[in-house]
Amino acid sequence: MKEYTTLVVALILSYLVMNGQSRYEKEMQSALDSLNSSEELQDFKKVVNKFEQISRVEKDKWLPHYYVGYVYTVMTYFDKDTESRDLALDKAQEYVEKARRLKPKNEEISILQAYIYQSRFFISPMTRLTTFVKSSKAIAKVVELYPDNPRANLLQGIQFFHKPSFLGGGSNKAKPFFKKAEKLFTNDESKNLFYPNWGRETNKYYSDKCK
Amino acid sequence: MKKLILFMIVINSFFKVIAQTQISGKVTDVDGLPLVGANIYIKDSYDGATSDLAGNFSFTTTTTGTQLLVAQYLGYYSVEKKIDLTKNSINISFILKEDDTSLEPVVLVAGSFDASDEKKAVVLKPMDIVTTASAAGDIYGALSTLPGNQTVGEQGRLFVRGGEAYETITHIDGLQVESPFLFRLQGIPTRGRFSPLLFSGTMFSTGGYSAEYGQALSSVLLLSTNGIPEEDKINISLYSLGLGVSQTKKFKKSGYTLSLDYSNLQPYFDIVPQTSEWEKAPETFYSTFQFVAETKNDGLNKTLVSYNSDRSNILYPYYGFDQPNIPISLVNDNIFIKNSHKEYITDNTKIKAGISFNYDKTVIGLDTTAINDKLITGQLKIALTTSFSNKVKLVYGADGFYKNFKETLTTTSDKLDLTFNDFQGALFTEAQFSPSKKLAFRFGVRGEYSNTLENNIMPRVSAAYKINKHSQFSFAYGIFNQNPAYQYLKFTDKLKPERASHYILNYQYKNKNRVFRVEGYYKEYDNLVTFITENATDEDNYQNNGFGYAKGIDVFYRDGETIKNGDFWISYSFLDTKRLHKDFVRFATPTFFSNHNLSLVYKQWISKIKSHLGMSYTFTSGRPYFDPNKSDDFFLSDRTKNYNNLSINYSYDLSSLTKIPVTFYTSVSNVLGSKNIFGYRNAFNSNTNSYDLIPVQPQADRFYLIAFFITLSNK
């Protein structure tokens, strides 16, 4: 009988845990899973809505805010409309600032900020010279501060890759950064649950292009 | 145990069944079009969905009672609706309205082409200057493809809306540049002294500009120099006319760029025959030093030092005399130094201050006569901007300008000195008021004091109204004064400034990378200088009796959207202008201006072959000239034939072959070889007892340029 009681308590507890406390984790996990399987703009819109919803409930957690900013940024690479890309990045900017207020001086947040600047430039590479300078500065800074972060190295690689070689860019200059990022990605385990670890595929895509 | 587990499962599913409500519906905009990817959610819960491609959404929720259902979409106002979750299913639809606050605010664009703020300005970007085919890397060459500009092939300067070249003034970081062009004789086209690579921002105004700028009748060109460089590098350029080297060094909060450039047209002239005969082709040395440093309070301090020297000997035809060409030697040295500083002195007041010095010396040697011109100018300027709120902004400041001009004429027997000195001070203030994102006004006034000329008060007004997300109207009015040129002031001190009034109405449509604008204007000229050539040295010869008008319509369309990796713009200007000025015998259209000007510029980046291809086409209808064999009634009544020029350029990234970044660049102007005539000079022929008309032609039918640009960086 005693065993029964323990079992019942355990069951009730697990039930409560499943439906209560872990809702955040469940929702985050499902949003991240959807993010990993996203292929087109509509998928990303769904995911970003999901993260935004989580961030509205979990007002004091920085990660949902971070991911809203991240997905709005990634989304711009699947969108052809320059105007809505700028709007998405305005939104990304808003959320990266929210995340920073919740978690000041976080390296991933600084890197995301640099990523947003870079994406701003890619909306119109032919015409956004000032934005280019701004993003180059931000990226150089995160690489200097966090030389062992694979995402910082990836961004630096991308920046050089798309910079015309007569201005000091080109694939030869980008390659070492993709190489370094590749190495760093192999040990890039999430430090804790849901901690940012994106970029592996993008890095592979670019390092293949550099060969 | 089994029973218990079963019980738990039943309880669990029972709760779920009981508490679940299905919510579905549709999200559309006010026109009934579906909004794809809108977020629909129950406030303060995890439950929600995203609308699909048809705008439909559907989800289930376990929340109960009365809740708020929110629909939100990027760029639209969110809508909240109360729902009662007692039913099993709810069907609810949303109509979302576009959010005005995400509108870009209206901009005062009448008369101006802004090329600095990247998100807003889609009109002309700094890079466009370098890549415009007909420009051959010259700032002024690229700007002349914009509407309102007249192509004047034998000059190379800007002629804006019926205004002569001297009516356009160039400013660098807010400071006036007294001699922005290389010195060339009449009929030989010049180009800008400063490389477009020095600047990252260009604002070109064809009228109605701010009270901050004075001393320009028609137009101002505002160039802003580069900020702190991004990295260390060395640039080398080798081109068919010369070579250049520049070194850029970046420090933590500052950086410099030093550039040296040498060009000599002699080898080129040896290969490609020129219309003019040169004893010594133009040989030019350019050097610039730029230093930029960040200072406290978001401040930035920029220094530019430029030295430029130019030498040439031309054999100038002795029109109308049966004599060999006379050799004329030209020597020009120019120094321009400026320092400008900006910073926030309080949270909402920004100060911009600058000081500049300019020294320009020209020696023209003509047989045994030498004309020695020396111009020294200095400027000090302070401008403050205070923002009282995001709706009200006030700009105020002062400007001091000192000018000293001295001309010495030396012949074997005689020496004549002509001088002109002036100190001019100005105060300006301007209030900008934007009651909403759709409406903006600017009221300004500029007062100028001069110790030799008349004092002036000049009002300036502009307004803009946004009709909808993509289109707006703007209007500008202003009075603009400019002191007469040194060539008159050296003889007399009795002249007043010349004056122009501008009235401009502008409509602009902008959507993504497409811009369409139409601008109509009317410009009235007063107090223009008149004289009789024969009495050149008599001081009473110069009067302010001239007047005139210019009116027209400028149309501009730019599209960077339709063609992938391509970009093109079309400018068309219609101009009607007449004046009585200088030595005119009748009220007439000056020789520079034609009724129709058309430019088409096209650029294409082809990534597959790492090439950039550019093309530009310019057409201008015939320009007036005077046939002195006819009576004065026919003064400037004849027209030259139309002008046509198709230029192309091509650049190729050679890096994959050379391992270091190298770009190959080539351009050819007037590919079709059109025989263009700019106008006619006349010369009296004593044999026929009549005037001969001598056509003014380009220096060569085509101009070729080949260049290699190499970049070395230490990374």
Boltz contact constraints between the chains, C-beta under 6 A:
constraints:
  - contact:
      token1: [A, 11]
      token2: [B, 8]
      max_distance: 6.0
  - contact:
      token1: [A, 27]
      token2: [B, 46]
      max_distance: 6.0
  - contact:
      token1: [A, 42]
      token2: [B, 37]
      max_distance: 6.0
  - contact:
      token1: [A, 45]
      token2: [B, 37]
      max_distance: 6.0
  - contact:
      token1: [A, 45]
      token2: [B, 50]
      max_distance: 6.0
  - contact:
      token1: [A, 46]
      token2: [B, 50]
      max_distance: 6.0
  - contact:
      token1: [A, 49]
      token2: [B, 39]
      max_distance: 6.0
  - contact:
      token1: [A, 49]
      token2: [B, 50]
      max_distance: 6.0
  - contact:
      token1: [A, 53]
      token2: [B, 41]
      max_distance: 6.0
  - contact:
      token1: [A, 53]
      token2: [B, 48]
      max_distance: 6.0
  - contact:
      token1: [A, 57]
      token2: [B, 46]
      max_distance: 6.0
  - contact:
      token1: [A, 82]
      token2: [B, 512]
      max_distance: 6.0
  - contact:
      token1: [A, 83]
      token2: [B, 512]
      max_distance: 6.0
  - contact:
      token1: [A, 87]
      token2: [B, 74]
      max_distance: 6.0
  - contact:
      token1: [A, 87]
      token2: [B, 75]
      max_distance: 6.0
  - contact:
      token1: [A, 127]
      token2: [B, 125]
      max_distance: 6.0
  - contact:
      token1: [A, 128]
      token2: [B, 118]
      max_distance: 6.0
  - contact:
      token1: [A, 130]
      token2: [B, 118]
      max_distance: 6.0
  - contact:
      token1: [A, 133]
      token2: [B, 230]
      max_distance: 6.0
  - contact:
      token1: [A, 136]
      token2: [B, 230]
      max_distance: 6.0
  - contact:
      token1: [A, 165]
      token2: [B, 655]
      max_distance: 6.0
  - contact:
      token1: [A, 165]
      token2: [B, 661]
      max_distance: 6.0
  - contact:
      token1: [A, 166]
      token2: [B, 661]
      max_distance: 6.0
  - contact:
      token1: [A, 166]
      token2: [B, 663]
      max_distance: 6.0
  - contact:
      token1: [A, 166]
      token2: [B, 709]
      max_distance: 6.0
  - contact:
      token1: [A, 166]
      token2: [B, 711]
      max_distance: 6.0
  - contact:
      token1: [A, 168]
      token2: [B, 233]
      max_distance: 6.0
  - contact:
      token1: [A, 168]
      token2: [B, 711]
      max_distance: 6.0
  - contact:
      token1: [A, 168]
      token2: [B, 713]
      max_distance: 6.0
  - contact:
      token1: [A, 170]
      token2: [B, 655]
      max_distance: 6.0
